[in-house]
Structures are given as structure tokens and as C-alpha cells.
Amino acid sequence: MVISVVGTYPKDAFVVDGYDIPGNLVVHPLNGGFPYKLNSRQMARLREVKPSIPVSAIFRKAGFRLEGSEVVYGGWTDGQLALGWVMPHFELTEAMRVAAEMTARFDPTLNVFRNRRNGVLETWKAVEIKSAEGKRLKVFPLGAGLWRWHKVQAVLAKPL
């Protein structure tokens, strides 16, 4: 879910990550960044918004690896960065490989990946993207905006 301070979308938009143990809402900026914890008084100033991927966002195949890992994953990028880190999107099979390394879980009922990190529940829903070839694909932005992803220049061992 994406939320925004009333009247300032997309400038002050946040992605909802979940709730912490005391019940604070945990969010991170829409274009990536560090998480924030909001109390009930702060939450009262927010509203839900329905953003969509811009028509101009064209995704291209690329390889990605997490900081500190040598494992390369095949995915898609439109070139967006969050604090200098790439924001990859993965098809289901590759997202399952990423999830295994990060101890994330796929919930097929809700069609989301979930990961608990530092007491915060991170959730990534499936989104539809458009490839440079004009194909529409269902992908998961697993870790996009929160994890330190690097784009890999090496050629992928297997085609996507």
C-alpha cells in the first residue's frame, strides 16, 4: 500500500512495510530510503493513494546481486535508483531464489513476498511491467527500495 501526506503526493509518498511490536506504522519513502515509524497521531494525516507504473517506464533485462553476495539474479530494471541502489523486479521463479537467500516467504494466497527484518514486516506485491520488447510481465520488486542491490554488468548464464 502506498500512502501520502494529504495533498502532497507524490513528493511525500510512503510505502507501508507493516507494524512494529508497539503498534507503530513502519513506512519507507516511495522512491526508497530509510524506514520511518509513525504513531497514531502521525498516521491520522495520511491517506492511501493508488500509484501506477508510468507508461514511459520501460524495463530491460539485467543481472543483480545483493551487497555482500556473489550470487547473481536475473531480473528487470527501468533504471530507477533508491539512494543510489538499483530497484530490481523479478519474475516468480527468480524471486523464489532471492527469497531463499533472504529467508523471505511467498504467500500464494495474497500473491506477495514477505520478509521480517529488524522486527519490521516487509511486503512486496506483484506488479505488471512493460518490457522493451513490448511484453507485459508480472514481477515482484523484491527488496527494491530497501535492500542494497547492485546491477551486474556480466552476461547472465541463462536467458530470462
N, C-alpha and C positions, 0 to 999 in steps of 0.2 A: 504494500500500500504506500502511496506517496501522499504526503501531507504538506501544507504550506501555511505560513502565517497569513492571516486573512488579507487579501489584496496585494500580495507581493510575489505571486507565482510568475515565473519560475525562479526568481532571484533567491528566495528564502524557502525553497522546497527541500523536504527531507524524505528519506526512505525509512519506513518503520522496520526496525530489526526485531523488536519484541519488548518484553518487560524484564526488569531485573527482579531480584528477590524482594526488595522492599515495595515493589509495585510501580517504580518509575518507568516511563516510556523511554525506550532506548532507540535513537534515530541517528542517521548519518546524512550529511548533505547529499542531495541528488547527484551532483557531479563528483562525488567522492570526498572523503575526508574523515577525520576522526569522529567517533561516536559521541553523542551528547545524551545526557539523562535529563528528562523533563518531568517535573512534578505535576500534580493535577491542576494547579493554578496556571502553569505554563501551557498545559495541554488544552485548556479552555480557549486559547487564542488561535488554535489550529483548525484547519478544515481539510477534508480529503479532496484531492484533485485527481483527474484522470488523464495523465500524460500519455502520449503515444510516440512511437518512434517516428521522427520526421521522414517524409517521403524522400528527402535528399540523402538520408543515411544509407549508404551502400556498404555492405560488408564484404570483406575479402578474406580468403583463407590465409592462415598464418599458424606458426608454431608458438607455443607459450610455455614458460616454466615459472614455477614459484621461486621466490628468493630463497636461497639455501638448498635448492633441489636441482638435480641434473636431469630429472625426468621431463621430457618434452611432450606436450599435449597438442593435438590438432584442433583448431577452433576457428573462430571468425572474429574480425575486428572492423570497426568503422573508423578507427584512428583516434577515438576519444581517449583522453587520459584523466586520471584522478590523482592529483598530487604527483604527477609525473609517472605514475604506474599505468600500464595498459589495462583495458577493461574487456577481457575476452568473453566470448559467448561460445558454448559448447553444445553439440548435438548430444542426445541422450546417452549413447554408448560411451562417448568420450567423457561426458560429465560424470558417469559412474566411475571411471578410472580416477578422475580428480577427487571425487568424494571419498574413494577408498584411501587415498593418501592423507586426506584432511579429516578423516573419521566423520564425514558428513553422511547423512542418510537421505535416501529418496523416499518420499511418501507418494505412492502411485495414486492414492485416493484423491489427494489435493493437487497432484502434479507439480510438486515443489521439492527442492532440496533443502535440508535443514542441517545446521551445524551449531553446536553450543561451544562458544569460546569466551573465556573470562567471565562466565556467568551470564552471557548475553546470547539469546537465540537468534541466529542469522537465518534468513529465509530467502530463497531465490525461486521465483515463479518462472514458468516457461513464457517466452515471448516469441513473436514472429518477426523474422528479419527478412530483408531482401538482399540476395547476393548480387555481385557484379554481373553475373550471367542472367539475372532476372528471376531466379528461383526464389520462392518463399520457403523458409525453413523454420521449424520450431526448435529453439535453442534455449539454453539456461545460462544466465550471466553469473555463473558460479564464482563467487569471490570478487566479482567486479566492483570496484569502489572501496573494498575493504582489505583485500589481500594484496601483497606485493608481487604483481605479475610482471614478467619481462617478456617482450616479444623476441622470438628467436629467429635469427636470420638463416639458420641452416635449413636445408630442404628436408621435408618430412619423409620418414621412411615408408609410409603407406599413404595413399591418397585418401582424402576426406570423403 
